């Protein structure tokens, strides 16, 4: 299914599947899980922004506000 959808939108489905199953994807997933554990994430979804942890789908607005604050301070 991934291959068909990718091909339908003009991407190379074979290459995408090759990358998904490759060593780089495995290493990236392992690094992400290690970071997840490092921050003591309690479940999914959890976002960590600038070391501040946001957990739960009801916190999306909080994450959005945090990112907006960071954008404002970086553009000053």
ROMIVEX-575039 format. One record per residue (C-alpha): residue in three letters; y, x, z. Coordinates in steps of 0.02 Angstrom, whole numbers, plus 50000, padded with zeros to 5 digits. Each point is the difference from the previous one (the first is absolute). Layout:
ALAYXZ/...
***
This chain:
UNK500005000050000/UNK501225014150043/UNK499645008449834/UNK500304984049901/UNK501634995750088/UNK500635017849981/UNK499565000349816/UNK500794982849974/UNK501685006450062/UNK499935015949896/UNK499315012150129/UNK498465010949985/UNK498694990750101/UNK498715013849984/UNK501235013050068/UNK500514988750145/UNK498184997550051/UNK499715018749985/UNK501475003350117/UNK499454986550123/UNK498305008150019/UNK500665017949999/UNK500175012750138/UNK501904998250011/UNK499844981450041/UNK498695003850133/UNK501115013350080/UNK501524988549996/UNK499014986150084/UNK499375011850135/UNK501775006550032/UNK500674982250012/UNK498644995350125/UNK500365015550104/UNK501854995650003/UNK499554982050046/UNK499015006550149/UNK501365012650047/UNK501264985950021/UNK498754989450099/UNK500134985549881/UNK499214984550078/UNK499534991149839/UNK500504994749827/UNK501354998549944/UNK500885014250091/UNK501525009249934/UNK500735015850073/UNK501805003649951/UNK500845015550070/UNK498715000450140/UNK500294981850050/UNK498454989149988/UNK500054982049938/UNK498394990050015/UNK499594982949932/UNK500524989549852/UNK501344991950107/UNK500895016950010/UNK500375001649814/UNK501814994750030/UNK500175013550132/UNK499335013349881/UNK501204994049866/UNK501485001350118/UNK499485017450055/UNK499895006049819/UNK501704992249961/UNK500755009150150/UNK499275016449939/UNK500694997249825/UNK501734996650070/UNK500015015650109/UNK499355010949858/UNK501354994149880/UNK501445004150118/
***
